[in-house]
Each structure stands twice: as structure tokens, then as C-alpha cells.
Amino acid sequence: MADDRIRRPMTSRDAAEAAFKKATTKPADLPPPKPAVPGVREMVSLRIDRDVLDHFQAGGPGWQDRINDALRKMLGK
């Protein structure tokens, strides 16, 4: 039996959409996320206003701990 559908040639838009879909589709078998270990600090990148950073760094070494303590205090912990 003959196929009644007409095949149209792939346009550049079709090719781009197919490539985008392939690039943005999540892989099916991602490893499960690692459980967080309590009490372990995470390395992060954080943007802080210069005057706030200067305030904490003015006290010398330990400024990162002081920022962490201030954030904990704000959380009520």
C-alpha cells in the first residue's frame, strides 16, 4: 500500500528546532542528586554590595564566617 502522506523537505527552521530540542532535552538517566551532608559548607558565588563586603572585611580574617553568622541570625537560628 502506498503512503498517502506527502513528505516535505526539511527547512532550515525545522533543522534548527530539531537541534534545539535535542540540545535542551534532559537525558533520561540522570544520576540521583547527592544527599546534603549536615554541617558541611558549600562553595557558592554570591554578589554582595561593596559597602556590605567592606563592612565584614574590616574586621579582618573570618569575614566569611561573620557573613554566615549574620545570615543565620537573620533566619533566627
mmCIF file of the N, C-alpha and C atoms, coordinates in Angstrom:
data_MODEL
# 
_entry.id   MODEL 
# 
loop_
_atom_site.group_PDB 
_atom_site.id 
_atom_site.type_symbol 
_atom_site.label_atom_id 
_atom_site.label_alt_id 
_atom_site.label_comp_id 
_atom_site.label_asym_id 
_atom_site.label_entity_id 
_atom_site.label_seq_id 
_atom_site.pdbx_PDB_ins_code 
_atom_site.Cartn_x 
_atom_site.Cartn_y 
_atom_site.Cartn_z 
_atom_site.occupancy 
_atom_site.B_iso_or_equiv 
_atom_site.pdbx_formal_charge 
_atom_site.auth_seq_id 
_atom_site.auth_comp_id 
_atom_site.auth_asym_id 
_atom_site.auth_atom_id 
_atom_site.pdbx_PDB_model_num 
ATOM 1   N N  . MET A 1 1  ? 0.846  -1.173 0.000  1.00 0.00 ? 1  MET A N  1 
ATOM 2   C CA . MET A 1 1  ? 0.000  0.000  0.000  1.00 0.00 ? 1  MET A CA 1 
ATOM 3   C C  . MET A 1 1  ? 0.897  1.244  0.000  1.00 0.00 ? 1  MET A C  1 
ATOM 4   N N  . ALA A 1 2  ? 0.569  2.188  -0.804 1.00 0.00 ? 2  ALA A N  1 
ATOM 5   C CA . ALA A 1 2  ? 1.367  3.410  -0.931 1.00 0.00 ? 2  ALA A CA 1 
ATOM 6   C C  . ALA A 1 2  ? 1.052  4.353  0.217  1.00 0.00 ? 2  ALA A C  1 
ATOM 7   N N  . ASP A 1 3  ? 2.049  5.101  0.624  1.00 0.00 ? 3  ASP A N  1 
ATOM 8   C CA . ASP A 1 3  ? 1.882  6.100  1.684  1.00 0.00 ? 3  ASP A CA 1 
ATOM 9   C C  . ASP A 1 3  ? 1.276  7.352  1.072  1.00 0.00 ? 3  ASP A C  1 
ATOM 10  N N  . ASP A 1 4  ? 0.092  7.763  1.565  1.00 0.00 ? 4  ASP A N  1 
ATOM 11  C CA . ASP A 1 4  ? -0.611 8.913  1.004  1.00 0.00 ? 4  ASP A CA 1 
ATOM 12  C C  . ASP A 1 4  ? -0.049 10.251 1.478  1.00 0.00 ? 4  ASP A C  1 
ATOM 13  N N  . ARG A 1 5  ? 0.759  10.227 2.537  1.00 0.00 ? 5  ARG A N  1 
ATOM 14  C CA . ARG A 1 5  ? 1.295  11.494 3.036  1.00 0.00 ? 5  ARG A CA 1 
ATOM 15  C C  . ARG A 1 5  ? 2.389  12.016 2.108  1.00 0.00 ? 5  ARG A C  1 
ATOM 16  N N  . ILE A 1 6  ? 2.412  13.318 1.955  1.00 0.00 ? 6  ILE A N  1 
ATOM 17  C CA . ILE A 1 6  ? 3.445  13.954 1.139  1.00 0.00 ? 6  ILE A CA 1 
ATOM 18  C C  . ILE A 1 6  ? 4.559  14.390 2.072  1.00 0.00 ? 6  ILE A C  1 
ATOM 19  N N  . ARG A 1 7  ? 5.754  13.984 1.762  1.00 0.00 ? 7  ARG A N  1 
ATOM 20  C CA . ARG A 1 7  ? 6.903  14.399 2.572  1.00 0.00 ? 7  ARG A CA 1 
ATOM 21  C C  . ARG A 1 7  ? 7.432  15.706 2.034  1.00 0.00 ? 7  ARG A C  1 
ATOM 22  N N  . ARG A 1 8  ? 7.538  16.660 2.927  1.00 0.00 ? 8  ARG A N  1 
ATOM 23  C CA . ARG A 1 8  ? 8.109  17.934 2.501  1.00 0.00 ? 8  ARG A CA 1 
ATOM 24  C C  . ARG A 1 8  ? 9.566  17.956 2.935  1.00 0.00 ? 8  ARG A C  1 
ATOM 25  N N  . PRO A 1 9  ? 10.398 18.644 2.202  1.00 0.00 ? 9  PRO A N  1 
ATOM 26  C CA . PRO A 1 9  ? 11.811 18.710 2.584  1.00 0.00 ? 9  PRO A CA 1 
ATOM 27  C C  . PRO A 1 9  ? 11.978 19.479 3.903  1.00 0.00 ? 9  PRO A C  1 
ATOM 28  N N  . MET A 1 10 ? 13.004 19.106 4.660  1.00 0.00 ? 10 MET A N  1 
ATOM 29  C CA . MET A 1 10 ? 13.266 19.770 5.940  1.00 0.00 ? 10 MET A CA 1 
ATOM 30  C C  . MET A 1 10 ? 13.821 21.158 5.672  1.00 0.00 ? 10 MET A C  1 
ATOM 31  N N  . THR A 1 11 ? 13.200 22.148 6.289  1.00 0.00 ? 11 THR A N  1 
ATOM 32  C CA . THR A 1 11 ? 13.679 23.516 6.134  1.00 0.00 ? 11 THR A CA 1 
ATOM 33  C C  . THR A 1 11 ? 14.765 23.784 7.165  1.00 0.00 ? 11 THR A C  1 
ATOM 34  N N  . SER A 1 12 ? 15.444 24.890 7.016  1.00 0.00 ? 12 SER A N  1 
ATOM 35  C CA . SER A 1 12 ? 16.476 25.238 7.993  1.00 0.00 ? 12 SER A CA 1 
ATOM 36  C C  . SER A 1 12 ? 15.843 25.479 9.366  1.00 0.00 ? 12 SER A C  1 
ATOM 37  N N  . ARG A 1 13 ? 14.618 25.990 9.371  1.00 0.00 ? 13 ARG A N  1 
ATOM 38  C CA . ARG A 1 13 ? 13.921 26.192 10.654 1.00 0.00 ? 13 ARG A CA 1 
ATOM 39  C C  . ARG A 1 13 ? 13.639 24.851 11.325 1.00 0.00 ? 13 ARG A C  1 
ATOM 40  N N  . ASP A 1 14 ? 13.168 23.867 10.533 1.00 0.00 ? 14 ASP A N  1 
ATOM 41  C CA . ASP A 1 14 ? 12.908 22.537 11.079 1.00 0.00 ? 14 ASP A CA 1 
ATOM 42  C C  . ASP A 1 14 ? 14.192 21.939 11.660 1.00 0.00 ? 14 ASP A C  1 
ATOM 43  N N  . ALA A 1 15 ? 15.290 22.093 10.937 1.00 0.00 ? 15 ALA A N  1 
ATOM 44  C CA . ALA A 1 15 ? 16.572 21.549 11.392 1.00 0.00 ? 15 ALA A CA 1 
ATOM 45  C C  . ALA A 1 15 ? 17.012 22.238 12.680 1.00 0.00 ? 15 ALA A C  1 
ATOM 46  N N  . ALA A 1 16 ? 16.825 23.552 12.748 1.00 0.00 ? 16 ALA A N  1 
ATOM 47  C CA . ALA A 1 16 ? 17.217 24.293 13.952 1.00 0.00 ? 16 ALA A CA 1 
ATOM 48  C C  . ALA A 1 16 ? 16.360 23.878 15.142 1.00 0.00 ? 16 ALA A C  1 
ATOM 49  N N  . GLU A 1 17 ? 15.050 23.724 14.930 1.00 0.00 ? 17 GLU A N  1 
ATOM 50  C CA . GLU A 1 17 ? 14.170 23.304 16.026 1.00 0.00 ? 17 GLU A CA 1 
ATOM 51  C C  . GLU A 1 17 ? 14.515 21.903 16.496 1.00 0.00 ? 17 GLU A C  1 
ATOM 52  N N  . ALA A 1 18 ? 14.838 21.006 15.576 1.00 0.00 ? 18 ALA A N  1 
ATOM 53  C CA . ALA A 1 18 ? 15.218 19.642 15.958 1.00 0.00 ? 18 ALA A CA 1 
ATOM 54  C C  . ALA A 1 18 ? 16.514 19.650 16.758 1.00 0.00 ? 18 ALA A C  1 
ATOM 55  N N  . ALA A 1 19 ? 17.481 20.450 16.324 1.00 0.00 ? 19 ALA A N  1 
ATOM 56  C CA . ALA A 1 19 ? 18.755 20.535 17.047 1.00 0.00 ? 19 ALA A CA 1 
ATOM 57  C C  . ALA A 1 19 ? 18.551 21.141 18.431 1.00 0.00 ? 19 ALA A C  1 
ATOM 58  N N  . PHE A 1 20 ? 17.706 22.172 18.523 1.00 0.00 ? 20 PHE A N  1 
ATOM 59  C CA . PHE A 1 20 ? 17.440 22.813 19.808 1.00 0.00 ? 20 PHE A CA 1 
ATOM 60  C C  . PHE A 1 20 ? 16.754 21.835 20.757 1.00 0.00 ? 20 PHE A C  1 
ATOM 61  N N  . LYS A 1 21 ? 15.775 21.102 20.244 1.00 0.00 ? 21 LYS A N  1 
ATOM 62  C CA . LYS A 1 21 ? 15.062 20.140 21.074 1.00 0.00 ? 21 LYS A CA 1 
ATOM 63  C C  . LYS A 1 21 ? 16.018 19.081 21.600 1.00 0.00 ? 21 LYS A C  1 
ATOM 64  N N  . LYS A 1 22 ? 16.915 18.608 20.749 1.00 0.00 ? 22 LYS A N  1 
ATOM 65  C CA . LYS A 1 22 ? 17.878 17.589 21.160 1.00 0.00 ? 22 LYS A CA 1 
ATOM 66  C C  . LYS A 1 22 ? 18.834 18.145 22.217 1.00 0.00 ? 22 LYS A C  1 
ATOM 67  N N  . ALA A 1 23 ? 19.238 19.406 22.058 1.00 0.00 ? 23 ALA A N  1 
ATOM 68  C CA . ALA A 1 23 ? 20.192 20.018 22.983 1.00 0.00 ? 23 ALA A CA 1 
ATOM 69  C C  . ALA A 1 23 ? 19.561 20.383 24.309 1.00 0.00 ? 23 ALA A C  1 
ATOM 70  N N  . THR A 1 24 ? 18.249 20.628 24.341 1.00 0.00 ? 24 THR A N  1 
ATOM 71  C CA . THR A 1 24 ? 17.618 21.072 25.576 1.00 0.00 ? 24 THR A CA 1 
ATOM 72  C C  . THR A 1 24 ? 16.801 19.990 26.268 1.00 0.00 ? 24 THR A C  1 
ATOM 73  N N  . THR A 1 25 ? 16.751 18.815 25.692 1.00 0.00 ? 25 THR A N  1 
ATOM 74  C CA . THR A 1 25 ? 16.011 17.722 26.312 1.00 0.00 ? 25 THR A CA 1 
ATOM 75  C C  . THR A 1 25 ? 16.884 17.065 27.374 1.00 0.00 ? 25 THR A C  1 
ATOM 76  N N  . LYS A 1 26 ? 16.308 16.855 28.561 1.00 0.00 ? 26 LYS A N  1 
ATOM 77  C CA . LYS A 1 26 ? 17.068 16.231 29.644 1.00 0.00 ? 26 LYS A CA 1 
ATOM 78  C C  . LYS A 1 26 ? 17.374 14.780 29.297 1.00 0.00 ? 26 LYS A C  1 
ATOM 79  N N  . PRO A 1 27 ? 18.571 14.328 29.628 1.00 0.00 ? 27 PRO A N  1 
ATOM 80  C CA . PRO A 1 27 ? 18.859 12.907 29.456 1.00 0.00 ? 27 PRO A CA 1 
ATOM 81  C C  . PRO A 1 27 ? 17.947 12.097 30.379 1.00 0.00 ? 27 PRO A C  1 
ATOM 82  N N  . ALA A 1 28 ? 17.539 10.935 29.929 1.00 0.00 ? 28 ALA A N  1 
ATOM 83  C CA . ALA A 1 28 ? 16.585 10.124 30.683 1.00 0.00 ? 28 ALA A CA 1 
ATOM 84  C C  . ALA A 1 28 ? 17.165 9.580  31.984 1.00 0.00 ? 28 ALA A C  1 
ATOM 85  N N  . ASP A 1 29 ? 18.447 9.287  32.002 1.00 0.00 ? 29 ASP A N  1 
ATOM 86  C CA . ASP A 1 29 ? 19.016 8.627  33.175 1.00 0.00 ? 29 ASP A CA 1 
ATOM 87  C C  . ASP A 1 29 ? 20.032 9.501  33.912 1.00 0.00 ? 29 ASP A C  1 
ATOM 88  N N  . LEU A 1 30 ? 19.547 10.611 34.457 1.00 0.00 ? 30 LEU A N  1 
ATOM 89  C CA . LEU A 1 30 ? 20.397 11.457 35.284 1.00 0.00 ? 30 LEU A CA 1 
ATOM 90  C C  . LEU A 1 30 ? 20.645 10.762 36.609 1.00 0.00 ? 30 LEU A C  1 
ATOM 91  N N  . PRO A 1 31 ? 21.859 10.880 37.147 1.00 0.00 ? 31 PRO A N  1 
ATOM 92  C CA . PRO A 1 31 ? 22.103 10.261 38.455 1.00 0.00 ? 31 PRO A CA 1 
ATOM 93  C C  . PRO A 1 31 ? 21.295 10.998 39.528 1.00 0.00 ? 31 PRO A C  1 
ATOM 94  N N  . PRO A 1 32 ? 20.872 10.293 40.565 1.00 0.00 ? 32 PRO A N  1 
ATOM 95  C CA . PRO A 1 32 ? 20.114 10.961 41.626 1.00 0.00 ? 32 PRO A CA 1 
ATOM 96  C C  . PRO A 1 32 ? 20.991 11.998 42.329 1.00 0.00 ? 32 PRO A C  1 
ATOM 97  N N  . PRO A 1 33 ? 20.396 13.089 42.808 1.00 0.00 ? 33 PRO A N  1 
ATOM 98  C CA . PRO A 1 33 ? 21.202 14.113 43.495 1.00 0.00 ? 33 PRO A CA 1 
ATOM 99  C C  . PRO A 1 33 ? 21.801 13.543 44.774 1.00 0.00 ? 33 PRO A C  1 
ATOM 100 N N  . LYS A 1 34 ? 23.009 13.994 45.066 1.00 0.00 ? 34 LYS A N  1 
ATOM 101 C CA . LYS A 1 34 ? 23.686 13.544 46.282 1.00 0.00 ? 34 LYS A CA 1 
ATOM 102 C C  . LYS A 1 34 ? 22.989 14.159 47.490 1.00 0.00 ? 34 LYS A C  1 
ATOM 103 N N  . PRO A 1 35 ? 22.780 13.390 48.535 1.00 0.00 ? 35 PRO A N  1 
ATOM 104 C CA . PRO A 1 35 ? 22.149 13.962 49.734 1.00 0.00 ? 35 PRO A CA 1 
ATOM 105 C C  . PRO A 1 35 ? 23.088 14.967 50.395 1.00 0.00 ? 35 PRO A C  1 
ATOM 106 N N  . ALA A 1 36 ? 22.506 16.015 50.924 1.00 0.00 ? 36 ALA A N  1 
ATOM 107 C CA . ALA A 1 36 ? 23.295 17.044 51.604 1.00 0.00 ? 36 ALA A CA 1 
ATOM 108 C C  . ALA A 1 36 ? 23.812 16.491 52.926 1.00 0.00 ? 36 ALA A C  1 
ATOM 109 N N  . VAL A 1 37 ? 25.061 16.748 53.207 1.00 0.00 ? 37 VAL A N  1 
ATOM 110 C CA . VAL A 1 37 ? 25.664 16.322 54.458 1.00 0.00 ? 37 VAL A CA 1 
ATOM 111 C C  . VAL A 1 37 ? 25.492 17.460 55.458 1.00 0.00 ? 37 VAL A C  1 
ATOM 112 N N  . PRO A 1 38 ? 24.843 17.203 56.593 1.00 0.00 ? 38 PRO A N  1 
ATOM 113 C CA . PRO A 1 38 ? 24.632 18.273 57.577 1.00 0.00 ? 38 PRO A CA 1 
ATOM 114 C C  . PRO A 1 38 ? 25.957 18.854 58.080 1.00 0.00 ? 38 PRO A C  1 
ATOM 115 N N  . GLY A 1 39 ? 25.990 20.168 58.204 1.00 0.00 ? 39 GLY A N  1 
ATOM 116 C CA . GLY A 1 39 ? 27.166 20.833 58.767 1.00 0.00 ? 39 GLY A CA 1 
ATOM 117 C C  . GLY A 1 39 ? 28.300 21.068 57.789 1.00 0.00 ? 39 GLY A C  1 
ATOM 118 N N  . VAL A 1 40 ? 28.148 20.649 56.545 1.00 0.00 ? 40 VAL A N  1 
ATOM 119 C CA . VAL A 1 40 ? 29.209 20.851 55.567 1.00 0.00 ? 40 VAL A CA 1 
ATOM 120 C C  . VAL A 1 40 ? 28.905 22.129 54.795 1.00 0.00 ? 40 VAL A C  1 
ATOM 121 N N  . ARG A 1 41 ? 29.904 22.950 54.628 1.00 0.00 ? 41 ARG A N  1 
ATOM 122 C CA . ARG A 1 41 ? 29.710 24.216 53.916 1.00 0.00 ? 41 ARG A CA 1 
ATOM 123 C C  . ARG A 1 41 ? 29.806 24.006 52.420 1.00 0.00 ? 41 ARG A C  1 
ATOM 124 N N  . GLU A 1 42 ? 29.051 24.813 51.704 1.00 0.00 ? 42 GLU A N  1 
ATOM 125 C CA . GLU A 1 42 ? 29.022 24.758 50.247 1.00 0.00 ? 42 GLU A CA 1 
ATOM 126 C C  . GLU A 1 42 ? 29.772 25.952 49.683 1.00 0.00 ? 42 GLU A C  1 
ATOM 127 N N  . MET A 1 43 ? 30.508 25.714 48.598 1.00 0.00 ? 43 MET A N  1 
ATOM 128 C CA . MET A 1 43 ? 31.171 26.802 47.891 1.00 0.00 ? 43 MET A CA 1 
ATOM 129 C C  . MET A 1 43 ? 30.134 27.429 46.965 1.00 0.00 ? 43 MET A C  1 
ATOM 130 N N  . VAL A 1 44 ? 29.922 28.741 47.107 1.00 0.00 ? 44 VAL A N  1 
ATOM 131 C CA . VAL A 1 44 ? 28.960 29.452 46.263 1.00 0.00 ? 44 VAL A CA 1 
ATOM 132 C C  . VAL A 1 44 ? 29.577 30.741 45.752 1.00 0.00 ? 44 VAL A C  1 
ATOM 133 N N  . SER A 1 45 ? 28.983 31.264 44.716 1.00 0.00 ? 45 SER A N  1 
ATOM 134 C CA . SER A 1 45 ? 29.354 32.575 44.214 1.00 0.00 ? 45 SER A CA 1 
ATOM 135 C C  . SER A 1 45 ? 28.197 33.497 44.565 1.00 0.00 ? 45 SER A C  1 
ATOM 136 N N  . LEU A 1 46 ? 28.503 34.620 45.194 1.00 0.00 ? 46 LEU A N  1 
ATOM 137 C CA . LEU A 1 46 ? 27.464 35.500 45.700 1.00 0.00 ? 46 LEU A CA 1 
ATOM 138 C C  . LEU A 1 46 ? 27.847 36.940 45.398 1.00 0.00 ? 46 LEU A C  1 
ATOM 139 N N  . ARG A 1 47 ? 26.909 37.703 44.880 1.00 0.00 ? 47 ARG A N  1 
ATOM 140 C CA . ARG A 1 47 ? 27.168 39.120 44.608 1.00 0.00 ? 47 ARG A CA 1 
ATOM 141 C C  . ARG A 1 47 ? 26.672 39.935 45.803 1.00 0.00 ? 47 ARG A C  1 
ATOM 142 N N  . ILE A 1 48 ? 27.599 40.682 46.401 1.00 0.00 ? 48 ILE A N  1 
ATOM 143 C CA . ILE A 1 48 ? 27.304 41.487 47.585 1.00 0.00 ? 48 ILE A CA 1 
ATOM 144 C C  . ILE A 1 48 ? 27.739 42.916 47.289 1.00 0.00 ? 48 ILE A C  1 
ATOM 145 N N  . ASP A 1 49 ? 26.942 43.878 47.719 1.00 0.00 ? 49 ASP A N  1 
ATOM 146 C CA . ASP A 1 49 ? 27.315 45.285 47.527 1.00 0.00 ? 49 ASP A CA 1 
ATOM 147 C C  . ASP A 1 49 ? 28.660 45.545 48.189 1.00 0.00 ? 49 ASP A C  1 
ATOM 148 N N  . ARG A 1 50 ? 29.437 46.408 47.571 1.00 0.00 ? 50 ARG A N  1 
ATOM 149 C CA . ARG A 1 50 ? 30.794 46.693 48.036 1.00 0.00 ? 50 ARG A CA 1 
ATOM 150 C C  . ARG A 1 50 ? 30.813 47.186 49.483 1.00 0.00 ? 50 ARG A C  1 
ATOM 151 N N  . ASP A 1 51 ? 29.858 48.055 49.854 1.00 0.00 ? 51 ASP A N  1 
ATOM 152 C CA . ASP A 1 51 ? 29.867 48.588 51.217 1.00 0.00 ? 51 ASP A CA 1 
ATOM 153 C C  . ASP A 1 51 ? 29.579 47.490 52.247 1.00 0.00 ? 51 ASP A C  1 
ATOM 154 N N  . VAL A 1 52 ? 28.756 46.523 51.888 1.00 0.00 ? 52 VAL A N  1 
ATOM 155 C CA . VAL A 1 52 ? 28.465 45.412 52.795 1.00 0.00 ? 52 VAL A CA 1 
ATOM 156 C C  . VAL A 1 52 ? 29.714 44.542 52.945 1.00 0.00 ? 52 VAL A C  1 
ATOM 157 N N  . LEU A 1 53 ? 30.366 44.247 51.846 1.00 0.00 ? 53 LEU A N  1 
ATOM 158 C CA . LEU A 1 53 ? 31.590 43.445 51.880 1.00 0.00 ? 53 LEU A CA 1 
ATOM 159 C C  . LEU A 1 53 ? 32.679 44.166 52.681 1.00 0.00 ? 53 LEU A C  1 
ATOM 160 N N  . ASP A 1 54 ? 32.830 45.462 52.449 1.00 0.00 ? 54 ASP A N  1 
ATOM 161 C CA . ASP A 1 54 ? 33.823 46.243 53.204 1.00 0.00 ? 54 ASP A CA 1 
ATOM 162 C C  . ASP A 1 54 ? 33.550 46.178 54.704 1.00 0.00 ? 54 ASP A C  1 
ATOM 163 N N  . HIS A 1 55 ? 32.274 46.246 55.087 1.00 0.00 ? 55 HIS A N  1 
ATOM 164 C CA . HIS A 1 55 ? 31.901 46.181 56.499 1.00 0.00 ? 55 HIS A CA 1 
ATOM 165 C C  . HIS A 1 55 ? 32.396 44.881 57.136 1.00 0.00 ? 55 HIS A C  1 
ATOM 166 N N  . PHE A 1 56 ? 32.140 43.755 56.482 1.00 0.00 ? 56 PHE A N  1 
ATOM 167 C CA . PHE A 1 56 ? 32.542 42.474 57.053 1.00 0.00 ? 56 PHE A CA 1 
ATOM 168 C C  . PHE A 1 56 ? 34.050 42.252 56.970 1.00 0.00 ? 56 PHE A C  1 
ATOM 169 N N  . GLN A 1 57 ? 34.691 42.721 55.908 1.00 0.00 ? 57 GLN A N  1 
ATOM 170 C CA . GLN A 1 57 ? 36.135 42.538 55.766 1.00 0.00 ? 57 GLN A CA 1 
ATOM 171 C C  . GLN A 1 57 ? 36.934 43.464 56.675 1.00 0.00 ? 57 GLN A C  1 
ATOM 172 N N  . ALA A 1 58 ? 36.318 44.544 57.151 1.00 0.00 ? 58 ALA A N  1 
ATOM 173 C CA . ALA A 1 58 ? 37.020 45.483 58.029 1.00 0.00 ? 58 ALA A CA 1 
ATOM 174 C C  . ALA A 1 58 ? 37.458 44.811 59.326 1.00 0.00 ? 58 ALA A C  1 
ATOM 175 N N  . GLY A 1 59 ? 36.757 43.779 59.725 1.00 0.00 ? 59 GLY A N  1 
ATOM 176 C CA . GLY A 1 59 ? 37.114 43.060 60.951 1.00 0.00 ? 59 GLY A CA 1 
ATOM 177 C C  . GLY A 1 59 ? 38.266 42.089 60.786 1.00 0.00 ? 59 GLY A C  1 
ATOM 178 N N  . GLY A 1 60 ? 38.842 42.021 59.595 1.00 0.00 ? 60 GLY A N  1 
ATOM 179 C CA . GLY A 1 60 ? 39.975 41.136 59.351 1.00 0.00 ? 60 GLY A CA 1 
ATOM 180 C C  . GLY A 1 60 ? 39.545 39.725 58.975 1.00 0.00 ? 60 GLY A C  1 
ATOM 181 N N  . PRO A 1 61 ? 40.473 38.776 59.137 1.00 0.00 ? 61 PRO A N  1 
ATOM 182 C CA . PRO A 1 61 ? 40.170 37.391 58.777 1.00 0.00 ? 61 PRO A CA 1 
ATOM 183 C C  . PRO A 1 61 ? 38.920 36.881 59.503 1.00 0.00 ? 61 PRO A C  1 
ATOM 184 N N  . GLY A 1 62 ? 38.212 35.988 58.830 1.00 0.00 ? 62 GLY A N  1 
ATOM 185 C CA . GLY A 1 62 ? 36.984 35.462 59.399 1.00 0.00 ? 62 GLY A CA 1 
ATOM 186 C C  . GLY A 1 62 ? 35.744 36.167 58.889 1.00 0.00 ? 62 GLY A C  1 
ATOM 187 N N  . TRP A 1 63 ? 35.911 37.046 57.900 1.00 0.00 ? 63 TRP A N  1 
ATOM 188 C CA . TRP A 1 63 ? 34.771 37.818 57.406 1.00 0.00 ? 63 TRP A CA 1 
ATOM 189 C C  . TRP A 1 63 ? 33.700 36.926 56.794 1.00 0.00 ? 63 TRP A C  1 
ATOM 190 N N  . GLN A 1 64 ? 34.090 35.807 56.174 1.00 0.00 ? 64 GLN A N  1 
ATOM 191 C CA . GLN A 1 64 ? 33.094 34.893 55.597 1.00 0.00 ? 64 GLN A CA 1 
ATOM 192 C C  . GLN A 1 64 ? 32.254 34.255 56.710 1.00 0.00 ? 64 GLN A C  1 
ATOM 193 N N  . ASP A 1 65 ? 32.928 33.908 57.812 1.00 0.00 ? 65 ASP A N  1 
ATOM 194 C CA . ASP A 1 65 ? 32.196 33.355 58.959 1.00 0.00 ? 65 ASP A CA 1 
ATOM 195 C C  . ASP A 1 65 ? 31.230 34.386 59.539 1.00 0.00 ? 65 ASP A C  1 
ATOM 196 N N  . ARG A 1 66 ? 31.658 35.653 59.562 1.00 0.00 ? 66 ARG A N  1 
ATOM 197 C CA . ARG A 1 66 ? 30.780 36.697 60.090 1.00 0.00 ? 66 ARG A CA 1 
ATOM 198 C C  . ARG A 1 66 ? 29.556 36.900 59.192 1.00 0.00 ? 66 ARG A C  1 
ATOM 199 N N  . ILE A 1 67 ? 29.748 36.802 57.872 1.00 0.00 ? 67 ILE A N  1 
ATOM 200 C CA . ILE A 1 67 ? 28.598 36.897 56.961 1.00 0.00 ? 67 ILE A CA 1 
ATOM 201 C C  . ILE A 1 67 ? 27.665 35.718 57.214 1.00 0.00 ? 67 ILE A C  1 
ATOM 202 N N  . ASN A 1 68 ? 28.222 34.526 57.359 1.00 0.00 ? 68 ASN A N  1 
ATOM 203 C CA . ASN A 1 68 ? 27.410 33.335 57.622 1.00 0.00 ? 68 ASN A CA 1 
ATOM 204 C C  . ASN A 1 68 ? 26.640 33.493 58.934 1.00 0.00 ? 68 ASN A C  1 
ATOM 205 N N  . ASP A 1 69 ? 27.319 33.991 59.961 1.00 0.00 ? 69 ASP A N  1 
ATOM 206 C CA . ASP A 1 69 ? 26.656 34.200 61.263 1.00 0.00 ? 69 ASP A CA 1 
ATOM 207 C C  . ASP A 1 69 ? 25.525 35.221 61.149 1.00 0.00 ? 69 ASP A C  1 
ATOM 208 N N  . ALA A 1 70 ? 25.750 36.304 60.396 1.00 0.00 ? 70 ALA A N  1 
ATOM 209 C CA . ALA A 1 70 ? 24.716 37.325 60.226 1.00 0.00 ? 70 ALA A CA 1 
ATOM 210 C C  . ALA A 1 70 ? 23.503 36.752 59.488 1.00 0.00 ? 70 ALA A C  1 
ATOM 211 N N  . LEU A 1 71 ? 23.753 35.915 58.498 1.00 0.00 ? 71 LEU A N  1 
ATOM 212 C CA . LEU A 1 71 ? 22.648 35.295 57.767 1.00 0.00 ? 71 LEU A CA 1 
ATOM 213 C C  . LEU A 1 71 ? 21.880 34.319 58.665 1.00 0.00 ? 71 LEU A C  1 
ATOM 214 N N  . ARG A 1 72 ? 22.610 33.559 59.478 1.00 0.00 ? 72 ARG A N  1 
ATOM 215 C CA . ARG A 1 72 ? 21.944 32.646 60.415 1.00 0.00 ? 72 ARG A CA 1 
ATOM 216 C C  . ARG A 1 72 ? 21.077 33.422 61.404 1.00 0.00 ? 72 ARG A C  1 
ATOM 217 N N  . LYS A 1 73 ? 21.618 34.550 61.923 1.00 0.00 ? 73 LYS A N  1 
ATOM 218 C CA . LYS A 1 73 ? 20.872 35.358 62.872 1.00 0.00 ? 73 LYS A CA 1 
ATOM 219 C C  . LYS A 1 73 ? 19.590 35.884 62.237 1.00 0.00 ? 73 LYS A C  1 
ATOM 220 N N  . MET A 1 74 ? 19.683 36.298 60.959 1.00 0.00 ? 74 MET A N  1 
ATOM 221 C CA . MET A 1 74 ? 18.512 36.785 60.258 1.00 0.00 ? 74 MET A CA 1 
ATOM 222 C C  . MET A 1 74 ? 17.452 35.685 60.123 1.00 0.00 ? 74 MET A C  1 
ATOM 223 N N  . LEU A 1 75 ? 17.907 34.445 59.980 1.00 0.00 ? 75 LEU A N  1 
ATOM 224 C CA . LEU A 1 75 ? 16.987 33.306 59.855 1.00 0.00 ? 75 LEU A CA 1 
ATOM 225 C C  . LEU A 1 75 ? 16.403 32.890 61.205 1.00 0.00 ? 75 LEU A C  1 
ATOM 226 N N  . GLY A 1 76 ? 16.959 33.441 62.272 1.00 0.00 ? 76 GLY A N  1 
ATOM 227 C CA . GLY A 1 76 ? 16.500 33.080 63.617 1.00 0.00 ? 76 GLY A CA 1 
ATOM 228 C C  . GLY A 1 76 ? 17.118 31.784 64.116 1.00 0.00 ? 76 GLY A C  1 
ATOM 229 N N  . LYS A 1 77 ? 18.284 31.459 63.634 1.00 0.00 ? 77 LYS A N  1 
ATOM 230 C CA . LYS A 1 77 ? 18.961 30.204 64.060 1.00 0.00 ? 77 LYS A CA 1 
ATOM 231 C C  . LYS A 1 77 ? 20.147 30.522 64.946 1.00 0.00 ? 77 LYS A C  1 
# 
